[in-house]
Amino acid sequence: MRRFFLVCILLAAAGLAAQDSRPDTQVGNFLFKMPNGWNPQARGDMTFLYAPAPPPGTLTYIALGAHDLDTDLEKSFNELWTGYKNTYRGLQGEQITPLHAKNGYEAYYATAIASDQNGARWHLFVLGALYKKRIEAVIFASNVPSPTMYGAYEKVFQTFLGGLSFGEALPGVAAVPDPANGPGSPTSTDDDKPHKLPPGALEGVYAGFSLNATGGVSMRRLHFNPDGWVVKDVPQEGMIGFDFTAYRNDRNTNRSWVGRYRVDGNDINIVWQDYAEHRELIKRNEISGKPAWDVYIPMCRCTGKKFSGKYNWGVAGSDQYLQFFPDGTFIDHKVTDQMLVPSAFYEHPRILRGTYQIQSQTLIFYFSDGRRGMRTFIAPKAQESQGIFDWIGLGWQTLYEEHHQNAP
């Protein structure tokens, strides 16, 4: 892996001469050409470029950030790399390697394959470049299991890295947009206006219980569109600006996760698209707050919602929980450092505070230190007016309120 990335760094810039790879975007001192279709999101002092249409359960991104030098570049990069290594486990990494890039900057880089707390296998690449008295950090991370799809994302990153340079502001070039501004942001409800549905149409996320791949029972999320299509699961990072039609039509989306549905009373008939006989019959309960085996209940969009409750992360005795208050504040007791990875505090999660906001089934954490994090938010629509939920979903994780007891 190390040799591959080194070759791509040294040779990509030369190959880019035949392409229009002149920088068109600036973030801080990063100058680069925005990868086509990738979704930029500014979060605190970091900027993330998310790969388009990730397979359900996966994430691929390029992250950009900068820090003041600690004595020199080598020492600063060692500190940066140590922080990322501590985020993961089972690390299989290469040694730190110096680099003189053809675009004129000095850097160090390292690569690794590692696992997160859920056992997902990640490919990691971390580069630290010197610009004046700052270390400019570039992280490429992906947990896509398909070698073909990972190779496609990696090729985009090669091109991105080959055209990357550093400098002062480019005249007339806008910075990456912050999702806290404009349509599809917490200050805009354009994405959440109610729709009048035709008979037999469903809209939004429904949750129920079903068998998982290991033969156990787990919660499953189905995302319905009024046009008669349904997809399994939801993006983990948030649903602000999520394009349902583009996702289901993407050639990289697993056809067994895309289906046509028909509603017959409380029955929902689904034909999944991987083969003609892959059919499923489930039920819906529009007024219940309790999902059941093959019985799906609607989730609230909850735009602007404030709620309360102490929601446990894992077992109750772990002393990890998120506590929400109706004034829009929260206490994070050692959760988000392990939920919003990568985090340098993964092994030693912190107690944090801040405010929160919900938009388009996305919960945005505004931490008191200025950082921001996002996760897709689901909660039972039937309990929306109660001010507290039996359980909530953040990304693909389910957190139960401390007083809730599951019934058999």
Secondary structure as UniProt FT lines:
FT   HELIX           2..15
FT   HELIX           16..18
FT   STRAND          25..27
FT   TURN            28..29
FT   STRAND          30..32
FT   TURN            36..37
FT   STRAND          39..43
FT   TURN            44..45
FT   STRAND          46..50
FT   TURN            56..57
FT   STRAND          60..68
FT   HELIX           73..85
FT   TURN            86..87
FT   STRAND          89..93
FT   STRAND          97..100
FT   TURN            102..103
FT   STRAND          106..115
FT   TURN            117..118
FT   STRAND          121..131
FT   TURN            132..133
FT   STRAND          134..142
FT   HELIX           147..162
FT   STRAND          165..166
FT   TURN            171..172
FT   TURN            179..180
FT   TURN            183..184
FT   TURN            186..187
FT   HELIX           190..192
FT   TURN            199..200
FT   STRAND          204..211
FT   TURN            213..214
FT   STRAND          217..224
FT   TURN            226..227
FT   STRAND          229..232
FT   TURN            240..241
FT   HELIX           244..249
FT   TURN            251..252
FT   HELIX           255..257
FT   STRAND          258..264
FT   TURN            265..266
FT   STRAND          267..272
FT   TURN            273..274
FT   TURN            276..277
FT   STRAND          279..284
FT   TURN            286..287
FT   STRAND          292..293
FT   STRAND          295..299
FT   TURN            303..304
FT   STRAND          308..312
FT   HELIX           316..318
FT   STRAND          321..324
FT   TURN            326..327
FT   STRAND          329..333
FT   HELIX           336..339
FT   TURN            344..345
FT   STRAND          351..359
FT   TURN            360..361
FT   STRAND          362..367
FT   TURN            368..369
FT   STRAND          372..378
FT   HELIX           381..386
FT   STRAND          391..394
FT   TURN            395..396
FT   STRAND          397..401
FT   TURN            402..403
//
